[in-house]
């Protein structure tokens, strides 16, 4: 949205830019990447499960069962879709990650990707995404808040990106390392959109949609 984003906005389609803190990588429309990502996540998780399954051998004691720790939370299946409301708009958001969920450890950089498209609103209105932001919070295994210094990652541009279906925007936030005792991540997503009547001289309306994802983190090692 900033820099290269402005040029792309002029073309009415998503462009490419990168912000690092946590960072935001913007990309355009194309083959839905979450299908490949979800498959890769499922395959990697199945492989990890197979490697951790205790093997019995004749004449030896049965190994004690190991504790099973659920990971992934809202992204346990590799991807999840949500429909949000912003004024008179329905905002369809798809979340996924290219990193298998059993590798979402506190110390890892964790890519969270999303795509955004809208429905509804006036039939002659232009809808643009002008800001996308993710703020991250953590809790430990007991449910207590864990203090972290991470700043919200965001990308904004006054021109924005056209997101009336079939047009869409997609991007990836790289969520940085968390405190080691963090057991759950909560990502608060904020999407700000503008809706402008075309050819009527009407005023531009600004709408906001919010969502929250909860992800149970895997333990390193």
Wavefront OBJ file of the C-alpha trace (Angstrom):
o trace
v 0.000 0.000 0.000
v 2.878 2.404 0.635
v 5.512 2.917 -2.048
v 4.864 0.289 -4.720
v 1.357 -0.016 -3.302
v 0.367 3.449 -4.612
v 1.326 2.581 -8.146
v -0.571 -0.663 -7.901
v -3.600 1.093 -6.445
v -3.753 3.288 -9.524
v -4.163 0.146 -11.603
v -7.017 -1.029 -9.352
v -5.247 -4.258 -8.328
v -3.045 -5.335 -5.452
v 0.669 -4.722 -5.769
v 3.676 -5.897 -3.791
v 5.388 -4.314 -0.785
v 7.127 -5.508 2.361
v 7.166 -4.159 5.891
v 9.223 -5.828 8.590
v 8.623 -5.681 12.343
v 6.324 -8.065 12.059
v 6.049 -7.400 8.290
v 3.400 -7.295 5.628
v 3.929 -8.730 2.159
v 1.298 -7.697 -0.353
v 0.527 -9.786 -3.388
v -2.097 -9.787 -6.115
v -4.796 -12.172 -7.170
v -4.024 -15.623 -8.534
v -4.324 -19.294 -7.661
v -5.420 -19.458 -3.994
v -2.144 -20.140 -2.150
v -3.829 -21.434 0.983
v -4.768 -24.683 -0.821
v -1.104 -25.574 -1.276
v -0.221 -24.206 2.174
v -2.947 -26.202 3.907
v -1.868 -29.364 2.117
v 1.761 -28.772 3.060
v 0.786 -28.102 6.666
v -1.279 -31.276 6.854
v 1.487 -33.351 5.255
v 4.132 -31.950 7.576
v 1.941 -32.537 10.620
v 1.226 -36.104 9.537
v 4.930 -36.707 8.993
v 5.769 -35.295 12.418
v 3.077 -37.484 13.993
v 4.432 -40.575 12.266
v 7.954 -39.838 13.488
v 6.757 -39.441 17.073
v 4.657 -42.654 17.223
v 6.226 -45.107 19.719
v 7.360 -48.371 18.101
v 7.003 -51.688 19.880
v 9.578 -54.425 19.602
v 9.208 -58.020 20.760
v 10.371 -58.609 24.319
v 10.655 -54.924 25.263
v 8.523 -52.880 27.608
v 5.768 -50.741 26.110
v 6.953 -47.109 26.017
v 5.075 -44.724 28.256
v 2.656 -42.545 26.239
v 3.880 -39.039 25.522
v 1.733 -35.999 26.192
v -0.179 -34.828 23.128
v -0.191 -31.047 22.746
v -2.755 -29.498 20.425
v -1.346 -26.809 18.156
v -2.842 -24.536 15.586
v -6.036 -23.389 17.294
v -8.125 -21.570 14.673
v -5.552 -22.608 12.034
v -5.320 -26.272 13.079
v -6.746 -27.325 9.699
v -4.151 -25.207 7.874
v -6.614 -22.486 6.819
v -9.855 -20.870 7.941
v -12.440 -18.580 6.307
v -14.454 -15.875 8.037
v -17.195 -13.489 6.876
v -17.066 -10.142 8.665
v -19.386 -7.130 8.546
v -18.307 -3.559 7.816
v -21.306 -1.265 7.492
v -23.347 -2.556 4.544
v -20.450 -4.698 3.308
v -19.808 -8.402 3.782
v -16.048 -8.919 4.028
v -14.788 -12.407 3.169
v -11.382 -13.144 4.723
v -9.314 -16.293 4.264
v -6.388 -16.995 6.629
v -3.592 -19.535 6.158
v 0.123 -20.069 6.801
v 2.942 -21.435 4.668
v 4.652 -22.630 7.867
v 3.288 -25.926 9.291
v 1.456 -25.265 12.534
v 3.696 -27.660 14.494
v 6.514 -25.212 13.691
v 4.671 -22.223 15.152
v 6.893 -22.152 18.225
v 7.316 -19.038 20.398
v 10.781 -18.295 19.004
v 9.911 -18.742 15.314
v 8.951 -16.114 12.757
v 5.356 -17.067 11.965
v 3.862 -16.046 8.579
v 0.132 -15.305 8.717
v -1.377 -14.823 5.266
v -4.807 -13.514 4.411
v -6.927 -12.592 1.407
v -9.765 -10.060 1.454
v -12.710 -9.492 -0.872
v -16.086 -7.808 -0.336
v -19.722 -8.222 -1.331
v -22.794 -6.040 -0.927
v -22.820 -2.282 -0.721
v -24.164 -0.146 -3.556
v -24.063 -1.782 -6.984
v -22.364 1.345 -8.359
v -19.923 1.775 -5.456
v -16.170 1.340 -5.491
v -14.800 -0.413 -2.397
v -11.104 -0.231 -1.481
v -9.025 -1.644 1.346
v -6.981 1.286 2.699
v -5.534 -0.260 5.867
v -4.791 -3.749 7.153
v -3.253 -4.295 10.584
v -2.513 -7.163 12.961
v -1.866 -6.649 16.674
v -0.529 -9.685 18.551
v -1.013 -10.631 22.209
v 0.199 -13.687 24.144
v -0.845 -15.820 27.131
v 0.992 -18.546 28.998
v -0.258 -22.053 29.781
v -2.220 -20.829 32.812
v -4.043 -18.183 30.779
v -2.085 -15.241 32.216
v -1.090 -12.426 29.873
v 2.529 -12.443 28.683
v 4.149 -9.061 28.097
v 5.733 -8.733 24.652
v 7.406 -5.761 22.984
v 6.081 -6.444 19.461
v 4.434 -3.504 17.702
v 1.353 -3.947 15.511
v 2.182 -4.647 11.871
v 0.200 -2.622 9.393
v 0.107 -1.333 5.855
v -1.936 1.647 4.746
v -2.466 3.764 1.661
v -4.976 6.534 1.031
v -5.783 5.161 -2.455
v -6.110 1.567 -1.304
v -6.841 -1.584 -3.297
v -10.048 -2.518 -5.124
v -11.658 -5.439 -3.284
v -15.151 -5.865 -4.744
v -15.437 -9.523 -5.729
v -13.939 -10.913 -7.957
v -11.188 -8.397 -7.125
v -9.236 -9.168 -3.952
v -6.199 -8.250 -1.886
v -3.820 -10.707 -0.269
v -0.882 -10.235 2.055
v 1.329 -11.928 4.632
v 2.140 -10.648 8.113
v 5.315 -12.133 9.584
v 4.701 -12.407 13.325
v 8.040 -12.245 15.129
v 9.409 -14.196 18.086
v 7.349 -14.315 21.275
v 8.486 -14.778 24.889
v 9.477 -18.412 25.462
v 6.713 -19.025 28.014
v 3.992 -17.940 25.575
v 1.561 -20.798 24.919
v -1.166 -19.039 22.961
v -1.128 -16.247 20.402
v -4.072 -13.947 19.812
v -3.997 -11.934 16.578
v -6.441 -9.010 16.359
v -7.033 -8.132 12.695
v -8.325 -4.691 11.660
v -9.410 -3.941 8.090
v -10.390 -0.395 7.065
v -12.280 0.048 3.804
v -13.675 2.994 1.869
v -16.912 2.875 -0.127
v -17.399 5.557 -2.799
v -20.465 5.905 -5.064
v -19.292 6.038 -8.675
v -20.486 8.905 -10.900
v -22.982 10.320 -8.363
v -20.789 12.768 -6.478
v -21.679 11.032 -3.229
v -19.404 11.180 -0.213
v -16.926 8.423 0.586
v -17.877 6.298 3.592
v -15.247 4.570 5.732
v -16.054 1.146 7.163
v -14.067 -1.034 9.596
v -14.089 -4.804 10.085
v -12.323 -6.583 12.940
v -11.554 -10.218 13.673
v -9.562 -12.293 16.168
v -7.567 -15.478 15.605
v -6.365 -17.688 18.475
v -3.428 -20.011 17.831
v -2.038 -22.541 20.312
v 1.743 -22.484 19.916
v 3.894 -25.602 19.589
v 6.775 -26.208 21.988
v 10.288 -26.035 20.547
v 12.232 -29.289 20.414
l 1 2 3 4 5 6 7 8 9 10 11 12 13 14 15 16 17 18 19 20 21 22 23 24 25 26 27 28 29 30 31 32 33 34 35 36 37 38 39 40 41 42 43 44 45 46 47 48 49 50 51 52 53 54 55 56 57 58 59 60 61 62 63 64 65 66 67 68 69 70 71 72 73 74 75 76 77 78 79 80 81 82 83 84 85 86 87 88 89 90 91 92 93 94 95 96 97 98 99 100 101 102 103 104 105 106 107 108 109 110 111 112 113 114 115 116 117 118 119 120 121 122 123 124 125 126 127 128 129 130 131 132 133 134 135 136 137 138 139 140 141 142 143 144 145 146 147 148 149 150 151 152 153 154 155 156 157 158 159 160 161 162 163 164 165 166 167 168 169 170 171 172 173 174 175 176 177 178 179 180 181 182 183 184 185 186 187 188 189 190 191 192 193 194 195 196 197 198 199 200 201 202 203 204 205 206 207 208 209 210 211 212 213 214 215 216 217 218 219 220 221
